Amino acid sequence: MWQRGAVTDSAPLDVDLALLGGGGAASLLLAALDRHGVRDLRIAVVDPVRRRGQDRTWAFWGHPDDDLDPLLSASWQQVEVATAARRRVLDLTPLRYAMLRSGPVYDRAAVAERRLDVTRIVAPADTLTDDGTRVVIRVGDGQTVRAGWVLDSRPRPPARAGRTTWLQHFRGWWLEADRPTFDAARAVLMDFRTPQPPRGVSFGYVLPVSDRDALVEYTEFSPVLLTDAGYDSALAGYRDLLGLDPARLRVREVENGVIPMTDAPFPARPSPRVVRLGTAGGATRPSTGFTFSAMYRQADQVARALAAGRPPVPAAAYPRRHRWMDAVALRALDRGGVGGPEFFDRLFDRNPAERVLRFLDGVTTPAEEVAIMNSTRLLPMIAATAGDAAHRVRDRLRPTRPASAVPPAVVGDPLGSEPGAGGAPV
């Protein structure tokens, strides 16, 4: 299916810029191109699905922002981090923690698409051939697009298997209460009172949008997914831990997801004129799974470059030293050198909340990073550093190991068997 212009095998579509994939990364990029006044490029979006509505929720921290704030569902200056020993309330000033649902992002992208006169191709991109001057894209049933540049945000496995590979996997319930139940002024960022898996980290969190509505979620950092029943059981257990009465709640929507947490490389420039964005371009932070802030930065950098007539190549999503620190932290967690609740509790206990959050976003200075590293337990981190170095040497001496694709999220019956459950999946 082709929109705004028919294309045949004998008449390929020639564009300056092709966006492969139409999810969050592409939507943010379209909005950024419009915001920066890019009007003289021929643009095509190639994606088999036209994204609409609330199919995901992003959470991120940052300074109040005139561009994003009108789209937010909620934001909080205070958050809680809880362990079995204590509950800590953190003031994030001058930052704030924010929730952004996909619907407003897709709506803004649709407006930008019309203003930019984008050609949308509702079909998968099958093959790319980059000769260094143009990229030939074979689409769907063999039709062809020729692009000066390709920005590819489709999910892709890393170039090789990582030394440590975990997944952030989760299920969340959008709960609607029949009376005031939630504290709308405060989010729960990480609640480690959940039962911890044998190998990995688990926590719950609560993002309230009003005193009657909140996203309550159970998350694991671990190598393997749970079953459908396992997610529901863990989430019901966390709901009960919070003291919420299921008889007074309705499950309005269900969200499921899987995000890679690995030190494996995601090449951002697989060929001269193909640039990857989003998770495929390294925007997912290995130690936390957070993606949105880096994805937003990538979109803004690409749009600024195109507006100035430069190649649409963003900076690396995170500094190299941060990727190294993530690799060491993942190794320490995976090998049991440190426990997840203890690791994050010490970070927030021994540093200002703003410093920890900026570190997790990849925007701290080396001096701040030394302070962060000094917050962790020294001996396990030294052992993890040595093990990571030895593993890197082994990687150079043996053939590249292929990496597996990120598995799809486990999705079950949204009605389930939970008291008060109802609604439909996102």
Residue, then its C-alpha position, 0 to 999 in steps of 0.5 A: m500500500w502506497q500513499r501520496g504517489a504511486v511507485t512501480d518497478s519501472a519507476p522507483l521512488d526517489v527521496d532524499l531521506a527514508l525512515l524505516g520504521g514508524g514507531g517512537a524514534a521515527s515519530l520523534l524525528l518527524a516532529a523534530l524535522d517540523r520543529h526545526g523548519v526542514r521543508d525542502l527534503r523529499i521524505a518517505v516513511v516505510d513501515p507496515v503499520r501506521r502507529r496510532g493510540q496508546d501502544r506504549t508508555w515512556a518514562f524519563w527525567g529531565h528539566p521542564d521542557d516547552d516542547l515535551d511538556p504539553l504532551l505529558s500525562a503527568s510529571w513529579q518532582q518527588v519520587e520514592v525508592a524503597t527497599a525492605a529496610r526503608r523507603r526514601v523520598l527523593d527531591l529531583t529538583p531541578l529535574r522532574y520525572a515524567m510520563l509520556r504516552s505514545g498517543p500524543v507523540y504519534d498525533r504530533a508526528a502525523v501533523a508533521e508528516r502532513r506539513l513535511d509532505v511525507t510519502r508513507i509506504v505501508a509495507p515492510a522494507d525487505t533489503l537495503t543496498d548502500d553503494g555509498t552514494r544512494v541506498v536502494i530499498r526493496v519494499g514489500d512485493g519488490q517495489t523500489v525506493r532510492a534514498g540519499w540517506v536511510l534512518d533505520s529504527r526497526p528492531r535489530p539484534p546486536a552485531r554480536a552476542g554480549r558478554t552479559t545479556w539480560l532483558q528488562h521485561f515487564r507487565g503493567w496495569w493501568l488501574e482505575a480506583d472507585r475512590p481517591t487511592f493514589d498520591a498524585a504528587r509522588a511517583v514510586l521510581m523503584d520498589f525493591r520489596t518485591p521477591q527477588p529472582p534467583r538471578g536478576v533484579s525485580f522491582g515495582y513502580v507506581l506512576p499516578v496520573s490522578d488520585r484515582d488513576a495510576l500505572v502500576e507495574y512489575t519489572e524484572f532485569s533478568p536473562v529469561l522471561l516469565t510466563d503469562a501467569g508469572y507476570d500476573s502473579a507477580l503484579a498481583g503480589y505487588r498490588d497487594l504489597l501496596g495495600l490496594d483492594p482489588a475489589r475497588l479497582r478496574v484494570r483499564e489497560v495492560e502493558n507488556g514489554v521487553i527491552p534489551m540490557t546488554d553490553a553487546p554492540f549496536p552499530a549506529r552506522p552499518s553502512p555509509r548512508v544508513v544510520r540506525l536510531g532508537t534501540a537499534g542505534g544504541a539508545t537503550r541504556p544497558s544498565t537500566g533499559f531507559t531509552f526515551s531521552a537518548m532517542y529524543r536527543q538523536a531526533d533533535q541532532v538529526a533534525r538540526a543537522l539536516a536543517a543546516g545541510r549536514p549529514p543526518v548522523p547523531a552523536a553516540a547515544y552514550p559516551r564510551r566510558h558509560r558503556w564500559m561502566d554499564a558492562v561492568a555493572l551488568r557483569a557484577l549483577d549477573r555474577g552475583g557480586v552485588g545485589g540489585p536492590e543494594f546496588f541502586d540503594r547505595l547509589f541514591d543513598r550516597n549521591p544527590a538524586e540529580r547526579v544519579l539520574r543524570f548519570l543514568d542518562g549519560v550526561t554526567t562529567p568524569a568527576e561526577e562518575v568517579a563519585i558514582m563509582n565510589s558509591t558502589r562496593l569496591l571489591p565486587m566491582i574490581a572483580a567485575t572489571a577484571g572479568d570484563a577485561a579478560h572477556r574482552v581479550r577472549d572476544r578478540l581471539r575468537p570468531t564473532r558469536p551471533a546474537s539472538a533477537v530480543p524476544p517478543a513480550v509475553v501477552g496474555d488475556p487482558l481480562g485475566s482472572e483478577p478481581g475487578a479486571g476489565g478493559a483491553p490491552v494497549 
